Amino acid sequence: MKRLYLLRHAKSSWDEAGLADHDRPLSSRGRRAADAMGRHLRAEGIAPQLILCSSAARTRETLTRIGLEDAEIERELYGASAGELLARLRRVPADIESVLVIGHNPGTHDLALALAGAPAEKYPTGALATIDLEIDAWSAIAAGGGRLVAFVRPRELA
Protein backbone atom coordinates (compact mmCIF):
# COMPACT_ATOMS: atom_id res chain seq x y z
CA MET A 1 0.00 0.00 0.00
CA LYS A 2 1.14 3.55 -0.78
CA ARG A 3 0.06 6.80 0.87
CA LEU A 4 -0.41 10.08 -0.99
CA TYR A 5 -0.72 13.46 0.67
CA LEU A 6 -2.14 16.28 -1.46
CA LEU A 7 -1.55 19.74 0.00
CA ARG A 8 -2.92 22.80 -1.71
CA HIS A 9 -0.66 25.79 -1.08
CA ALA A 10 -1.78 28.18 1.62
CA LYS A 11 -3.56 31.47 0.82
CA SER A 12 -1.50 33.73 -1.43
CA SER A 13 -1.21 37.47 -1.49
CA TRP A 14 -2.54 39.73 -4.24
CA ASP A 15 -0.98 42.88 -2.75
CA GLU A 16 1.53 43.48 -5.57
CA ALA A 17 -0.52 44.16 -8.69
CA GLY A 18 2.32 43.76 -11.19
CA LEU A 19 3.71 40.55 -9.74
CA ALA A 20 3.53 37.46 -11.96
CA ASP A 21 1.24 34.72 -10.64
CA HIS A 22 4.18 32.33 -10.27
CA ASP A 23 5.92 34.83 -7.95
CA ARG A 24 3.08 35.62 -5.54
CA PRO A 25 4.01 34.95 -1.87
CA LEU A 26 1.71 33.84 0.93
CA SER A 27 -0.59 36.34 2.60
CA SER A 28 -0.48 36.77 6.37
CA ARG A 29 -3.50 34.45 6.60
CA GLY A 30 -1.66 31.93 4.42
CA ARG A 31 1.43 32.06 6.64
CA ARG A 32 -0.72 31.37 9.72
CA ALA A 33 -2.49 28.50 7.94
CA ALA A 34 0.78 26.92 6.78
CA ASP A 35 2.20 27.20 10.30
CA ALA A 36 -0.91 25.47 11.67
CA MET A 37 -0.65 22.72 9.05
CA GLY A 38 3.00 22.24 10.01
CA ARG A 39 2.00 21.75 13.65
CA HIS A 40 -0.64 19.26 12.50
CA LEU A 41 1.89 17.28 10.44
CA ARG A 42 4.25 17.05 13.40
CA ALA A 43 1.46 16.10 15.84
CA GLU A 44 0.26 13.34 13.50
CA GLY A 45 3.77 12.11 12.71
CA ILE A 46 3.33 12.75 9.00
CA ALA A 47 6.75 12.52 7.37
CA PRO A 48 6.48 11.61 3.68
CA GLN A 49 9.46 9.90 2.07
CA LEU A 50 9.23 12.09 -1.03
CA ILE A 51 8.00 15.66 -1.38
CA LEU A 52 7.12 17.06 -4.79
CA CYS A 53 6.55 20.82 -4.76
CA SER A 54 5.55 23.28 -7.45
CA SER A 55 8.14 25.93 -8.21
CA ALA A 56 5.71 28.78 -7.47
CA ALA A 57 6.71 31.10 -4.63
CA ARG A 58 3.55 30.34 -2.62
CA THR A 59 4.06 26.56 -2.75
CA ARG A 60 7.73 26.85 -1.79
CA GLU A 61 6.83 29.17 1.09
CA THR A 62 4.12 26.72 2.20
CA LEU A 63 6.75 23.96 2.16
CA THR A 64 9.11 26.02 4.32
CA ARG A 65 6.43 27.01 6.81
CA ILE A 66 5.14 23.44 7.31
CA GLY A 67 8.68 22.55 8.33
CA LEU A 68 9.56 19.89 5.78
CA GLU A 69 12.77 19.76 3.78
CA ASP A 70 14.44 17.94 0.90
CA ALA A 71 11.65 18.52 -1.60
CA GLU A 72 11.95 18.18 -5.32
CA ILE A 73 10.94 21.59 -6.66
CA GLU A 74 9.42 21.09 -10.09
CA ARG A 75 8.25 23.73 -12.56
CA GLU A 76 5.98 21.15 -14.22
CA LEU A 77 3.82 21.02 -11.09
CA TYR A 78 2.93 24.71 -11.41
CA GLY A 79 -0.61 24.71 -12.77
CA ALA A 80 -0.51 20.97 -13.44
CA SER A 81 -3.78 19.23 -14.24
CA ALA A 82 -4.90 16.08 -12.46
CA GLY A 83 -3.69 14.06 -15.44
CA GLU A 84 -0.27 15.70 -15.35
CA LEU A 85 0.00 15.10 -11.59
CA LEU A 86 -0.99 11.48 -12.10
CA ALA A 87 1.66 11.08 -14.81
CA ARG A 88 4.30 12.54 -12.48
CA LEU A 89 3.28 10.22 -9.64
CA ARG A 90 3.62 7.22 -11.96
CA ARG A 91 7.34 8.05 -12.23
CA VAL A 92 7.92 7.82 -8.46
CA PRO A 93 10.23 4.88 -7.61
CA ALA A 94 8.39 1.81 -6.32
CA ASP A 95 10.37 1.72 -3.07
CA ILE A 96 8.89 5.07 -1.96
CA GLU A 97 5.96 4.40 0.37
CA SER A 98 4.60 7.94 0.85
CA VAL A 99 4.53 11.09 -1.26
CA LEU A 100 3.46 14.64 -0.48
CA VAL A 101 2.52 16.83 -3.44
CA ILE A 102 2.30 20.57 -2.76
CA GLY A 103 0.40 22.11 -5.62
CA HIS A 104 -2.44 24.20 -6.93
CA ASN A 105 -6.10 24.00 -7.76
CA PRO A 106 -7.87 22.85 -9.77
CA GLY A 107 -5.31 20.05 -10.32
CA THR A 108 -5.00 19.09 -6.66
CA HIS A 109 -8.76 18.90 -6.13
CA ASP A 110 -9.34 17.12 -9.42
CA LEU A 111 -6.69 14.52 -8.59
CA ALA A 112 -8.23 13.84 -5.17
CA LEU A 113 -11.63 13.42 -6.84
CA ALA A 114 -10.21 11.14 -9.53
CA LEU A 115 -8.38 8.90 -7.08
CA ALA A 116 -10.78 8.72 -4.17
CA GLY A 117 -14.02 10.38 -5.25
CA ALA A 118 -13.51 12.93 -2.50
CA PRO A 119 -13.39 15.54 -1.14
CA ALA A 120 -16.61 16.35 -2.97
CA GLU A 121 -16.76 19.87 -1.60
CA LYS A 122 -14.33 22.74 -2.00
CA TYR A 123 -10.61 22.17 -1.56
CA PRO A 124 -9.59 25.37 0.26
CA THR A 125 -6.10 26.80 0.31
CA GLY A 126 -3.88 25.04 2.81
CA ALA A 127 -6.03 21.89 2.93
CA LEU A 128 -4.46 18.44 3.10
CA ALA A 129 -5.98 15.23 1.71
CA THR A 130 -4.54 11.87 2.76
CA ILE A 131 -5.24 9.07 0.30
CA ASP A 132 -4.34 5.40 0.69
CA LEU A 133 -3.65 3.50 -2.51
CA GLU A 134 -3.82 -0.29 -2.76
CA ILE A 135 -0.86 -0.52 -5.13
CA ASP A 136 2.64 -1.96 -4.93
CA ALA A 137 4.21 0.52 -7.34
CA TRP A 138 3.41 4.13 -8.18
CA SER A 139 3.36 3.20 -11.85
CA ALA A 140 0.04 1.46 -11.13
CA ILE A 141 -1.73 4.53 -9.72
CA ALA A 142 -5.08 5.00 -11.47
CA ALA A 143 -8.37 6.84 -11.17
CA GLY A 144 -10.67 5.25 -8.62
CA GLY A 145 -7.79 3.41 -6.96
CA GLY A 146 -7.61 5.39 -3.73
CA ARG A 147 -9.42 5.81 -0.44
CA LEU A 148 -9.61 9.16 1.33
CA VAL A 149 -8.56 8.62 4.95
CA ALA A 150 -8.34 12.25 6.07
CA PHE A 151 -9.10 15.74 4.84
CA VAL A 152 -7.88 18.58 7.04
CA ARG A 153 -8.60 22.28 6.49
CA PRO A 154 -6.49 24.95 8.20
CA ARG A 155 -9.56 26.49 9.85
CA GLU A 156 -10.09 23.20 11.71
CA LEU A 157 -6.66 23.51 13.32
CA ALA A 158 -7.25 26.72 15.26
Secondary structure, 3 states (H helix, E strand, C coil): CEEEEEEECCCECCCCCCCCHHHCCECHHHHHHHHHHHHHHHHHCCCCCEEEEECCHHHHHHHHHHCCCCCEEEHHHCCCCHHHHHHHHCCCCCCCCEEEEEECCCHHHHHHHHHHCCCCCCCCCCCEEEEEECCCCHHHCCCCCEEEEEEECHHHHC
